[in-house]
């Protein structure tokens, strides 16, 4: 089965919960094989892991194939263009230097203690 999927999707921004619009384009080129396990291991025509998909039964649900490929191509962490970038300490990374970490002076304190 080969084809092209073009869709306009709207997801929720992980930072602001605003809607994020994105256009998804996917080129499909898949081979479905009913006797997937019966193929000879050295068949040079196909790469088992990349090209072949198992076919169960006597029909193919194209809607399911499209839904799976769409789901796999979506951005798992969509961000709005205006979403602030938050650093690992919770501070806005555009606000300048991050605040001092709670254990930043621990090394100095240990060195002073060792000298006593």
MOPAC internal coordinates of N, CA, C and O (Angstrom, degrees):
PM7 1SCF
backbone

  N    0.0000 0     0.00 0     0.00 0    0    0    0
  C    1.4396 1     0.00 0     0.00 0    1    0    0
  C    1.5258 1   107.26 1     0.00 0    2    1    0
  O    1.2310 1   120.73 1   -48.96 1    3    2    1
  N    1.2964 1   116.21 1   131.04 1    3    2    1
  C    1.4598 1   119.50 1   175.98 1    5    3    2
  C    1.5181 1   108.46 1  -135.53 1    6    5    3
  O    1.2310 1   121.50 1   -27.34 1    7    6    5
  N    1.3079 1   114.74 1   152.66 1    7    6    5
  C    1.4544 1   120.10 1  -179.57 1    9    7    6
  C    1.5096 1   110.58 1   172.63 1   10    9    7
  O    1.2310 1   121.38 1     6.79 1   11   10    9
  N    1.3063 1   114.97 1  -173.21 1   11   10    9
  C    1.4626 1   121.75 1  -178.31 1   13   11   10
  C    1.5190 1   108.24 1  -134.01 1   14   13   11
  O    1.2310 1   120.97 1   -46.64 1   15   14   13
  N    1.3218 1   115.75 1   133.36 1   15   14   13
  C    1.4599 1   122.00 1   176.36 1   17   15   14
  C    1.5205 1   107.24 1  -109.61 1   18   17   15
  O    1.2310 1   120.43 1   -53.76 1   19   18   17
  N    1.3168 1   116.78 1   126.24 1   19   18   17
  C    1.4604 1   122.47 1   174.84 1   21   19   18
  C    1.5208 1   106.39 1  -127.42 1   22   21   19
  O    1.2310 1   120.72 1   -55.51 1   23   22   21
  N    1.3388 1   116.22 1   124.49 1   23   22   21
  C    1.4601 1   119.78 1  -177.56 1   25   23   22
  C    1.5184 1   110.27 1  -145.51 1   26   25   23
  O    1.2310 1   121.12 1   -30.13 1   27   26   25
  N    1.3088 1   115.47 1   149.87 1   27   26   25
  C    1.4574 1   122.76 1   172.71 1   29   27   26
  C    1.5231 1   106.18 1  -103.62 1   30   29   27
  O    1.2310 1   120.08 1   -62.47 1   31   30   29
  N    1.3374 1   117.45 1   117.53 1   31   30   29
  C    1.4584 1   121.05 1  -177.77 1   33   31   30
  C    1.5235 1   110.09 1  -117.66 1   34   33   31
  O    1.2310 1   120.90 1   -28.20 1   35   34   33
  N    1.3235 1   115.89 1   151.80 1   35   34   33
  C    1.4529 1   122.48 1   175.70 1   37   35   34
  C    1.5179 1   107.70 1  -122.86 1   38   37   35
  O    1.2310 1   121.01 1   -56.48 1   39   38   37
  N    1.3250 1   115.67 1   123.52 1   39   38   37
  C    1.4549 1   121.96 1   178.03 1   41   39   38
  C    1.5200 1   108.67 1  -119.77 1   42   41   39
  O    1.2310 1   120.28 1    -8.67 1   43   42   41
  N    1.3115 1   117.07 1   171.33 1   43   42   41
  C    1.4528 1   122.19 1   179.62 1   45   43   42
  C    1.5251 1   109.64 1   -98.46 1   46   45   43
  O    1.2310 1   120.65 1   -48.14 1   47   46   45
  N    1.3336 1   116.35 1   131.86 1   47   46   45
  C    1.4645 1   122.03 1   178.81 1   49   47   46
  C    1.5281 1   109.14 1   -62.57 1   50   49   47
  O    1.2310 1   120.35 1   -45.15 1   51   50   49
  N    1.3307 1   116.94 1   134.85 1   51   50   49
  C    1.4583 1   121.02 1  -178.96 1   53   51   50
  C    1.5264 1   112.50 1   -72.80 1   54   53   51
  O    1.2310 1   119.50 1   163.69 1   55   54   53
  N    1.3282 1   118.55 1   -16.31 1   55   54   53
  C    1.4597 1   121.40 1  -177.70 1   57   55   54
  C    1.5263 1   112.62 1  -101.60 1   58   57   55
  O    1.2310 1   120.27 1   137.37 1   59   58   57
  N    1.3338 1   117.08 1   -42.63 1   59   58   57
  C    1.4636 1   120.27 1  -173.06 1   61   59   58
  C    1.5217 1   113.95 1  -112.44 1   62   61   59
  O    1.2310 1   120.08 1   169.65 1   63   62   61
  N    1.3182 1   117.46 1   -10.35 1   63   62   61
  C    1.4694 1   124.37 1  -175.45 1   65   63   62
  C    1.5276 1   112.73 1    66.40 1   66   65   63
  O    1.2310 1   120.36 1  -166.27 1   67   66   65
  N    1.3348 1   116.93 1    13.73 1   67   66   65
  C    1.4610 1   121.19 1   174.92 1   69   67   66
  C    1.5274 1   108.89 1   -76.79 1   70   69   67
  O    1.2310 1   120.15 1   -25.05 1   71   70   69
  N    1.3355 1   117.32 1   154.95 1   71   70   69
  C    1.4672 1   118.96 1   176.34 1   73   71   70
  C    1.5328 1   111.07 1   -69.83 1   74   73   71
  O    1.2310 1   120.98 1   -39.04 1   75   74   73
  N    1.3181 1   115.74 1   140.96 1   75   74   73
  C    1.4628 1   122.71 1   178.33 1   77   75   74
  C    1.5236 1   107.22 1  -122.86 1   78   77   75
  O    1.2310 1   120.72 1   -64.34 1   79   78   77
  N    1.3381 1   116.24 1   115.66 1   79   78   77
  C    1.4618 1   121.33 1   179.23 1   81   79   78
  C    1.5223 1   109.28 1   -90.37 1   82   81   79
  O    1.2310 1   121.31 1   -39.13 1   83   82   81
  N    1.3234 1   115.09 1   140.87 1   83   82   81
  C    1.4605 1   120.58 1  -179.20 1   85   83   82
  C    1.5217 1   108.64 1  -149.58 1   86   85   83
  O    1.2310 1   120.89 1   -38.52 1   87   86   85
  N    1.3226 1   115.90 1   141.48 1   87   86   85
  C    1.4619 1   120.02 1   174.10 1   89   87   86
  C    1.5217 1   108.24 1   -98.87 1   90   89   87
  O    1.2310 1   121.12 1   -49.46 1   91   90   89
  N    1.3254 1   115.46 1   130.54 1   91   90   89
  C    1.4586 1   121.68 1  -178.45 1   93   91   90
  C    1.5183 1   108.42 1  -112.03 1   94   93   91
  O    1.2310 1   120.50 1   -49.77 1   95   94   93
  N    1.3234 1   116.64 1   130.23 1   95   94   93
  C    1.4658 1   122.24 1   176.07 1   97   95   94
  C    1.5210 1   107.98 1  -127.25 1   98   97   95
  O    1.2310 1   120.83 1   -55.11 1   99   98   97
  N    1.3221 1   116.02 1   124.89 1   99   98   97
  C    1.4604 1   121.47 1  -177.15 1  101   99   98
  C    1.5187 1   108.65 1  -130.66 1  102  101   99
  O    1.2310 1   120.45 1   -50.00 1  103  102  101
  N    1.3179 1   116.75 1   130.00 1  103  102  101
  C    1.4631 1   121.78 1   172.15 1  105  103  102
  C    1.5215 1   107.89 1   -97.09 1  106  105  103
  O    1.2310 1   120.73 1   -55.99 1  107  106  105
  N    1.3256 1   116.21 1   124.01 1  107  106  105
  C    1.4631 1   121.58 1   179.65 1  109  107  106
  C    1.5167 1   110.19 1  -102.88 1  110  109  107
  O    1.2310 1   120.80 1   -43.18 1  111  110  109
  N    1.3039 1   116.07 1   136.82 1  111  110  109
  C    1.4600 1   122.53 1   171.83 1  113  111  110
  C    1.5226 1   105.93 1  -151.18 1  114  113  111
  O    1.2310 1   120.71 1   -90.50 1  115  114  113
  N    1.3256 1   116.25 1    89.50 1  115  114  113
  C    1.4575 1   121.85 1  -173.20 1  117  115  114
  C    1.5229 1   110.00 1  -124.37 1  118  117  115
  O    1.2310 1   121.16 1   -32.84 1  119  118  117
  N    1.3204 1   115.39 1   147.16 1  119  118  117
  C    1.4589 1   121.91 1   176.49 1  121  119  118
  C    1.5248 1   107.08 1  -117.87 1  122  121  119
  O    1.2310 1   120.63 1   -53.70 1  123  122  121
  N    1.3237 1   116.39 1   126.30 1  123  122  121
  C    1.4585 1   122.00 1   178.78 1  125  123  122
  C    1.5217 1   108.35 1  -105.14 1  126  125  123
  O    1.2310 1   120.88 1   -52.39 1  127  126  125
  N    1.3109 1   115.92 1   127.61 1  127  126  125
  C    1.4627 1   121.86 1  -175.46 1  129  127  126
  C    1.5253 1   109.44 1  -120.66 1  130  129  127
  O    1.2310 1   119.74 1   -58.98 1  131  130  129
  N    1.3556 1   118.11 1   121.02 1  131  130  129
  C    1.4681 1   119.44 1  -179.25 1  133  131  130
  C    1.5250 1   113.40 1   -67.00 1  134  133  131
  O    1.2310 1   119.57 1   141.75 1  135  134  133
  N    1.3091 1   118.42 1   -38.25 1  135  134  133
  C    1.4623 1   121.67 1  -179.99 1  137  135  134
  C    1.5176 1   109.06 1  -104.76 1  138  137  135
  O    1.2310 1   120.91 1  -115.17 1  139  138  137
  N    1.3124 1   115.87 1    64.83 1  139  138  137
  C    1.4650 1   123.37 1  -172.97 1  141  139  138
  C    1.5272 1   111.90 1   -57.72 1  142  141  139
  O    1.2310 1   120.08 1   138.76 1  143  142  141
  N    1.3240 1   117.45 1   -41.24 1  143  142  141
  C    1.4596 1   120.87 1  -176.10 1  145  143  142
  C    1.5234 1   112.61 1   -80.48 1  146  145  143
  O    1.2310 1   119.61 1   165.70 1  147  146  145
  N    1.3327 1   118.35 1   -14.30 1  147  146  145
  C    1.4570 1   120.97 1  -175.31 1  149  147  146
  C    1.5263 1   113.81 1   -90.33 1  150  149  147
  O    1.2310 1   119.78 1   179.26 1  151  150  149
  N    1.3096 1   118.03 1    -0.74 1  151  150  149
  C    1.4634 1   120.01 1   179.23 1  153  151  150
  C    1.5227 1   109.88 1   -70.56 1  154  153  151
  O    1.2310 1   120.22 1   -37.96 1  155  154  153
  N    1.3106 1   117.19 1   142.04 1  155  154  153
  C    1.4646 1   118.80 1   177.07 1  157  155  154
  C    1.5275 1   110.16 1   -63.42 1  158  157  155
  O    1.2310 1   119.80 1   -39.10 1  159  158  157
  N    1.3351 1   117.98 1   140.90 1  159  158  157
  C    1.4613 1   120.68 1  -175.50 1  161  159  158
  C    1.5184 1   114.26 1   -62.63 1  162  161  159
  O    1.2310 1   119.32 1   154.56 1  163  162  161
  N    1.3199 1   118.91 1   -25.44 1  163  162  161
  C    1.4562 1   120.40 1  -177.10 1  165  163  162
  C    1.5116 1   113.66 1  -104.00 1  166  165  163
  O    1.2310 1   119.27 1  -155.66 1  167  166  165
  N    1.3197 1   119.00 1    24.34 1  167  166  165
  C    1.4627 1   121.82 1  -178.49 1  169  167  166
  C    1.5301 1   108.95 1   -64.94 1  170  169  167
  O    1.2310 1   119.40 1   -69.05 1  171  170  169
  N    1.3430 1   118.75 1   110.95 1  171  170  169
  C    1.4654 1   120.87 1  -175.36 1  173  171  170
  C    1.5291 1   113.21 1   -73.20 1  174  173  171
  O    1.2310 1   119.86 1   167.30 1  175  174  173
  N    1.3268 1   117.88 1   -12.70 1  175  174  173
  C    1.4627 1   120.01 1  -175.89 1  177  175  174
  C    1.5285 1   112.40 1   -72.95 1  178  177  175
  O    1.2310 1   120.13 1   151.12 1  179  178  177
  N    1.3283 1   117.35 1   -28.88 1  179  178  177
  C    1.4628 1   120.51 1  -175.91 1  181  179  178
  C    1.5130 1   111.64 1  -130.39 1  182  181  179
  O    1.2310 1   121.11 1   -33.08 1  183  182  181
  N    1.2981 1   115.48 1   146.92 1  183  182  181
  C    1.4562 1   122.91 1   168.18 1  185  183  182
  C    1.5252 1   105.12 1   -95.62 1  186  185  183
  O    1.2310 1   119.91 1   -69.50 1  187  186  185
  N    1.3341 1   117.77 1   110.50 1  187  186  185
  C    1.4707 1   122.42 1  -172.86 1  189  187  186
  C    1.5230 1   112.67 1   -52.44 1  190  189  187
  O    1.2310 1   119.95 1   136.86 1  191  190  189
  N    1.3069 1   117.70 1   -43.14 1  191  190  189
  C    1.4577 1   120.77 1  -174.24 1  193  191  190
  C    1.5271 1   112.82 1   -74.73 1  194  193  191
  O    1.2310 1   119.79 1   152.14 1  195  194  193
  N    1.3087 1   118.01 1   -27.86 1  195  194  193
  C    1.4561 1   120.27 1  -172.14 1  197  195  194
  C    1.5182 1   113.08 1  -102.18 1  198  197  195
  O    1.2310 1   119.84 1   137.88 1  199  198  197
  N    1.3052 1   117.90 1   -42.12 1  199  198  197
  C    1.4540 1   120.40 1  -168.71 1  201  199  198
  C    1.5234 1   115.25 1   -96.68 1  202  201  199
  O    1.2310 1   119.65 1   151.55 1  203  202  201
  N    1.3107 1   118.27 1   -28.45 1  203  202  201
  C    1.4604 1   120.69 1  -172.16 1  205  203  202
  C    1.5184 1   112.60 1   -98.99 1  206  205  203
  O    1.2310 1   121.19 1   -41.54 1  207  206  205
  N    1.3105 1   115.32 1   138.46 1  207  206  205
  C    1.4570 1   122.86 1   173.39 1  209  207  206
  C    1.5161 1   106.87 1  -123.49 1  210  209  207
  O    1.2310 1   119.76 1   -41.17 1  211  210  209
  N    1.3290 1   118.07 1   138.83 1  211  210  209
  C    1.4623 1   118.95 1   179.59 1  213  211  210
  C    1.5248 1   111.26 1   -70.25 1  214  213  211
  O    1.2310 1   120.90 1   -36.92 1  215  214  213
  N    1.3168 1   115.89 1   143.08 1  215  214  213
  C    1.4644 1   122.42 1   177.20 1  217  215  214
  C    1.5194 1   107.15 1  -116.38 1  218  217  215
  O    1.2310 1   120.84 1   -64.92 1  219  218  217
  N    1.3177 1   116.00 1   115.08 1  219  218  217
  C    1.4603 1   120.34 1   178.24 1  221  219  218
  C    1.5205 1   108.60 1  -103.50 1  222  221  219
  O    1.2310 1   120.73 1   -44.62 1  223  222  221
  N    1.3085 1   116.21 1   135.38 1  223  222  221
  C    1.4562 1   120.07 1  -177.76 1  225  223  222
  C    1.5119 1   110.86 1    83.53 1  226  225  223
  O    1.2310 1   121.19 1    15.19 1  227  226  225
  N    1.3299 1   115.32 1  -164.81 1  227  226  225
  C    1.4645 1   119.57 1  -176.84 1  229  227  226
  C    1.5260 1   112.99 1  -111.25 1  230  229  227
  O    1.2310 1   120.08 1  -169.53 1  231  230  229
  N    1.3494 1   117.44 1    10.47 1  231  230  229
  C    1.4648 1   119.68 1   178.83 1  233  231  230
  C    1.5257 1   109.84 1  -140.24 1  234  233  231
  O    1.2310 1   121.47 1   -15.61 1  235  234  233
  N    1.3123 1   114.80 1   164.39 1  235  234  233
  C    1.4561 1   121.94 1  -177.74 1  237  235  234
  C    1.5207 1   108.51 1  -122.35 1  238  237  235
  O    1.2310 1   120.35 1   -52.96 1  239  238  237
  N    1.3326 1   116.94 1   127.04 1  239  238  237
  C    1.4573 1   121.94 1   177.44 1  241  239  238
  C    1.5325 1   107.93 1   -88.05 1  242  241  239
  O    1.2310 1   120.89 1   -83.75 1  243  242  241
  N    1.3225 1   115.91 1    96.25 1  243  242  241
  C    1.4657 1   120.75 1  -176.67 1  245  243  242
  C    1.5256 1   110.98 1   -64.72 1  246  245  243
  O    1.2310 1   120.27 1   145.31 1  247  246  245
  N    1.3214 1   117.09 1   -34.69 1  247  246  245
  C    1.4638 1   120.48 1   177.96 1  249  247  246
  C    1.5142 1   112.15 1   -59.93 1  250  249  247
  O    1.2310 1   120.31 1   140.20 1  251  250  249
  N    1.3170 1   117.02 1   -39.80 1  251  250  249
  C    1.4582 1   120.77 1   178.22 1  253  251  250
  C    1.5268 1   110.85 1   -67.00 1  254  253  251
  O    1.2310 1   120.35 1   139.14 1  255  254  253
  N    1.3185 1   116.93 1   -40.86 1  255  254  253
  C    1.4691 1   120.94 1   178.49 1  257  255  254
  C    1.5279 1   109.76 1   -61.22 1  258  257  255
  O    1.2310 1   120.27 1   134.48 1  259  258  257
  N    1.3231 1   117.09 1   -45.52 1  259  258  257
  C    1.4659 1   121.42 1   179.69 1  261  259  258
  C    1.5248 1   110.34 1   -64.13 1  262  261  259
  O    1.2310 1   120.06 1   136.18 1  263  262  261
  N    1.3342 1   117.48 1   -43.82 1  263  262  261
  C    1.4657 1   121.00 1  -179.44 1  265  263  262
  C    1.5269 1   111.42 1   -62.17 1  266  265  263
  O    1.2310 1   120.07 1   137.62 1  267  266  265
  N    1.3164 1   117.48 1   -42.38 1  267  266  265
  C    1.4676 1   121.01 1   179.71 1  269  267  266
  C    1.5262 1   110.45 1   -65.52 1  270  269  267
  O    1.2310 1   120.11 1   133.67 1  271  270  269
  N    1.3138 1   117.40 1   -46.33 1  271  270  269
  C    1.4697 1   120.33 1  -179.74 1  273  271  270
  C    1.5264 1   111.20 1   -64.05 1  274  273  271
  O    1.2310 1   120.00 1   141.80 1  275  274  273
  N    1.3298 1   117.60 1   -38.20 1  275  274  273
  C    1.4726 1   120.95 1   177.02 1  277  275  274
  C    1.5218 1   110.26 1   -63.66 1  278  277  275
  O    1.2310 1   120.64 1   133.17 1  279  278  277
  N    1.3308 1   116.39 1   -46.83 1  279  278  277
  C    1.4612 1   120.29 1  -178.39 1  281  279  278
  C    1.5254 1   111.29 1   -61.16 1  282  281  279
  O    1.2310 1   120.33 1   141.15 1  283  282  281
  N    1.3229 1   116.98 1   -38.85 1  283  282  281
  C    1.4608 1   120.44 1  -179.72 1  285  283  282
  C    1.5243 1   112.86 1   -71.49 1  286  285  283
  O    1.2310 1   119.85 1   156.87 1  287  286  285
  N    1.3213 1   117.89 1   -23.13 1  287  286  285
  C    1.4624 1   120.26 1  -176.75 1  289  287  286
  C    1.5288 1   113.15 1   -92.77 1  290  289  287
  O    1.2310 1   119.67 1   169.60 1  291  290  289
  N    1.3310 1   118.23 1   -10.40 1  291  290  289
  C    1.4641 1   120.57 1  -178.80 1  293  291  290
  C    1.5245 1   111.29 1   -71.31 1  294  293  291
  O    1.2310 1   121.14 1   -30.30 1  295  294  293
  N    1.3218 1   115.43 1   149.70 1  295  294  293
  C    1.4541 1   122.04 1   176.17 1  297  295  294
  C    1.5302 1   107.94 1   -69.23 1  298  297  295
  O    1.2310 1   119.24 1   -58.44 1  299  298  297
  N    1.3352 1   119.06 1   121.56 1  299  298  297
  C    1.4607 1   119.59 1  -177.94 1  301  299  298
  C    1.5308 1   113.55 1   -72.11 1  302  301  299
  O    1.2310 1   119.68 1   159.75 1  303  302  301
  N    1.3293 1   118.21 1   -20.25 1  303  302  301
  C    1.4581 1   122.24 1  -179.77 1  305  303  302
  C    1.5279 1   110.06 1  -132.50 1  306  305  303
  O    1.2310 1   119.48 1  -109.18 1  307  306  305
  N    1.3215 1   118.59 1    70.82 1  307  306  305
  C    1.4683 1   120.07 1  -178.08 1  309  307  306
  C    1.5265 1   111.35 1   -67.78 1  310  309  307
  O    1.2310 1   120.88 1   -41.11 1  311  310  309
  N    1.3264 1   115.91 1   138.89 1  311  310  309
  C    1.4695 1   121.73 1   178.62 1  313  311  310
  C    1.5171 1   109.22 1  -127.07 1  314  313  311
  O    1.2310 1   120.98 1   -43.86 1  315  314  313
  N    1.3169 1   115.74 1   136.14 1  315  314  313
  C    1.4560 1   121.21 1   174.36 1  317  315  314
  C    1.5249 1   108.19 1   -68.53 1  318  317  315
  O    1.2310 1   120.54 1   -29.30 1  319  318  317
  N    1.3270 1   116.58 1   150.70 1  319  318  317
  C    1.4646 1   120.67 1  -178.82 1  321  319  318
  C    1.5256 1   111.39 1   -60.85 1  322  321  319
  O    1.2310 1   119.94 1   147.57 1  323  322  321
  N    1.3270 1   117.72 1   -32.43 1  323  322  321
  C    1.4596 1   121.45 1  -178.04 1  325  323  322
  C    1.5262 1   112.99 1   -90.95 1  326  325  323
  O    1.2310 1   119.44 1  -175.67 1  327  326  325
  N    1.3117 1   118.67 1     4.33 1  327  326  325
  C    1.4693 1   121.25 1  -178.26 1  329  327  326
  C    1.5216 1   109.96 1   -69.44 1  330  329  327
  O    1.2310 1   119.97 1   -48.25 1  331  330  329
  N    1.3335 1   117.67 1   131.75 1  331  330  329
  C    1.4643 1   119.48 1   178.90 1  333  331  330
  C    1.5252 1   110.28 1   -70.23 1  334  333  331
  O    1.2310 1   121.54 1   -32.68 1  335  334  333
  N    1.3139 1   114.65 1   147.32 1  335  334  333
  C    1.4622 1   120.00 1   176.41 1  337  335  334
  C    1.5246 1   107.35 1   -88.02 1  338  337  335
  O    1.2310 1   120.50 1   -63.04 1  339  338  337
  N    1.3107 1   116.66 1   116.96 1  339  338  337
  C    1.4557 1   122.15 1  -178.25 1  341  339  338
  C    1.5239 1   108.80 1   -99.53 1  342  341  339
  O    1.2310 1   120.75 1   -49.33 1  343  342  341
  N    1.3198 1   116.17 1   130.67 1  343  342  341
  C    1.4567 1   121.08 1   179.14 1  345  343  342
  C    1.5165 1   111.29 1   -75.53 1  346  345  343
  O    1.2310 1   119.99 1    -7.26 1  347  346  345
  N    1.3272 1   117.63 1   172.74 1  347  346  345
  C    1.4582 1   120.99 1  -177.85 1  349  347  346
  C    1.5254 1   113.50 1   -65.00 1  350  349  347
  O    1.2310 1   119.98 1   159.11 1  351  350  349
  N    1.3430 1   117.63 1   -20.89 1  351  350  349
  C    1.4603 1   120.55 1   179.93 1  353  351  350
  C    1.5263 1   111.88 1   -91.74 1  354  353  351
  O    1.2310 1   120.10 1  -177.50 1  355  354  353
  N    1.3196 1   117.42 1     2.50 1  355  354  353
  C    1.4559 1   121.32 1   178.17 1  357  355  354
  C    1.5158 1   113.74 1    92.80 1  358  357  355
  O    1.2310 1   119.54 1   174.70 1  359  358  357
  N    1.3269 1   118.47 1    -5.30 1  359  358  357
  C    1.4601 1   121.54 1   179.80 1  361  359  358
  C    1.5183 1   109.73 1   -85.99 1  362  361  359
  O    1.2310 1   120.83 1   -31.56 1  363  362  361
  N    1.3130 1   116.02 1   148.44 1  363  362  361
  C    1.4560 1   121.29 1   176.41 1  365  363  362
  C    1.5220 1   107.32 1   -67.50 1  366  365  363
  O    1.2310 1   120.01 1   -57.35 1  367  366  365
  N    1.3231 1   117.59 1   122.65 1  367  366  365
  C    1.4629 1   121.11 1  -174.63 1  369  367  366
  C    1.5199 1   112.47 1   -67.36 1  370  369  367
  O    1.2310 1   119.84 1   165.94 1  371  370  369
  N    1.3292 1   117.91 1   -14.06 1  371  370  369
  C    1.4646 1   120.30 1   179.75 1  373  371  370
  C    1.5289 1   111.75 1   -92.37 1  374  373  371
  O    1.2310 1   119.58 1   179.14 1  375  374  373
  N    1.3418 1   118.40 1    -0.86 1  375  374  373
  C    1.4607 1   122.06 1  -177.35 1  377  375  374
  C    1.5191 1   113.55 1   -88.54 1  378  377  375
  O    1.2310 1   119.51 1  -173.11 1  379  378  377
  N    1.2981 1   118.54 1     6.89 1  379  378  377
  C    1.4476 1   120.77 1  -179.16 1  381  379  378
  C    1.5120 1   110.75 1   106.15 1  382  381  379
  O    1.2310 1   120.40 1    22.17 1  383  382  381
  N    1.3451 1   116.84 1  -157.83 1  383  382  381
  C    1.4620 1   119.43 1  -176.08 1  385  383  382
  C    1.5303 1   111.56 1   -66.18 1  386  385  383
  O    1.2310 1   121.44 1   -31.71 1  387  386  385
  N    1.3042 1   114.84 1   148.29 1  387  386  385
  C    1.4641 1   120.77 1   179.57 1  389  387  386
  C    1.5227 1   109.46 1   -73.43 1  390  389  387
  O    1.2310 1   119.93 1   -27.34 1  391  390  389
  N    1.3184 1   117.74 1   152.66 1  391  390  389
  C    1.4638 1   119.60 1   177.69 1  393  391  390
  C    1.5297 1   110.33 1   -64.61 1  394  393  391
  O    1.2310 1   121.48 1   -21.93 1  395  394  393
  N    1.3462 1   114.77 1   158.07 1  395  394  393
  C    1.4614 1   119.75 1  -178.03 1  397  395  394
  C    1.5269 1   110.01 1   -63.66 1  398  397  395
  O    1.2310 1   121.11 1   -39.52 1  399  398  397
  N    1.2865 1   115.48 1   140.48 1  399  398  397
  C    1.4686 1   120.97 1   179.84 1  401  399  398
  C    1.5338 1   109.27 1   -77.73 1  402  401  399
  O    1.2310 1   120.08 1   -27.80 1  403  402  401
  N    1.3381 1   117.45 1   152.20 1  403  402  401
  C    1.4604 1   120.41 1  -175.04 1  405  403  402
  C    1.5293 1   114.50 1   -61.83 1  406  405  403
  O    1.2310 1   119.39 1   148.86 1  407  406  405
  N    1.3175 1   118.77 1   -31.14 1  407  406  405
  C    1.4586 1   120.86 1  -177.62 1  409  407  406
  C    1.5287 1   112.29 1  -106.08 1  410  409  407
  O    1.2310 1   120.04 1  -160.82 1  411  410  409
  N    1.3227 1   117.52 1    19.18 1  411  410  409
  C    1.4607 1   121.11 1  -176.96 1  413  411  410
  C    1.5262 1   111.68 1   -62.21 1  414  413  411
  O    1.2310 1   119.16 1   144.18 1  415  414  413
  N    1.3177 1   119.20 1   -35.82 1  415  414  413
  C    1.4599 1   122.15 1  -177.87 1  417  415  414
  C    1.5134 1   113.92 1   -93.45 1  418  417  415
  O    1.2310 1   119.54 1  -172.97 1  419  418  417
  N    1.3140 1   118.48 1     7.03 1  419  418  417
  C    1.4595 1   121.68 1  -176.81 1  421  419  418
  C    1.5250 1   112.03 1   -62.97 1  422  421  419
  O    1.2310 1   120.03 1   140.77 1  423  422  421
  N    1.3088 1   117.55 1   -39.23 1  423  422  421
  C    1.4665 1   120.79 1   179.58 1  425  423  422
  C    1.5191 1   111.63 1   -60.42 1  426  425  423
  O    1.2310 1   120.17 1   136.45 1  427  426  425
  N    1.3177 1   117.27 1   -43.55 1  427  426  425
  C    1.4652 1   121.77 1   178.98 1  429  427  426
  C    1.5203 1   110.24 1   -64.45 1  430  429  427
  O    1.2310 1   120.03 1   137.89 1  431  430  429
  N    1.3091 1   117.54 1   -42.11 1  431  430  429
  C    1.4581 1   122.10 1   179.93 1  433  431  430
  C    1.5300 1   111.08 1   -63.28 1  434  433  431
  O    1.2310 1   119.92 1   139.35 1  435  434  433
  N    1.3127 1   117.75 1   -40.65 1  435  434  433
  C    1.4671 1   121.47 1   178.80 1  437  435  434
  C    1.5231 1   110.37 1   -65.65 1  438  437  435
  O    1.2310 1   120.14 1   139.26 1  439  438  437
  N    1.3345 1   117.33 1   -40.74 1  439  438  437
  C    1.4649 1   120.21 1   178.93 1  441  439  438
  C    1.5282 1   110.69 1   -63.48 1  442  441  439
  O    1.2310 1   119.84 1   139.79 1  443  442  441
  N    1.3221 1   117.91 1   -40.21 1  443  442  441
  C    1.4678 1   121.21 1   178.16 1  445  443  442
  C    1.5233 1   110.10 1   -64.61 1  446  445  443
  O    1.2310 1   120.48 1   139.53 1  447  446  445
  N    1.3181 1   116.68 1   -40.47 1  447  446  445
  C    1.4644 1   121.20 1  -179.07 1  449  447  446
  C    1.5268 1   111.06 1   -65.93 1  450  449  447
  O    1.2310 1   120.19 1   142.16 1  451  450  449
  N    1.3357 1   117.24 1   -37.84 1  451  450  449
  C    1.4647 1   121.12 1  -179.68 1  453  451  450
  C    1.5266 1   111.90 1   -67.82 1  454  453  451
  O    1.2310 1   119.51 1   153.39 1  455  454  453
  N    1.3275 1   118.53 1   -26.61 1  455  454  453
  C    1.4679 1   122.19 1  -179.37 1  457  455  454
  C    1.5223 1   111.68 1   -77.83 1  458  457  455
  O    1.2310 1   119.66 1   161.56 1  459  458  457
  N    1.3122 1   118.26 1   -18.44 1  459  458  457
  C    1.4710 1   121.52 1  -176.86 1  461  459  458
  C    1.4973 1   110.64 1   -75.58 1  462  461  459
  O    1.2310 1   120.10 1   180.00 1  463  462  461

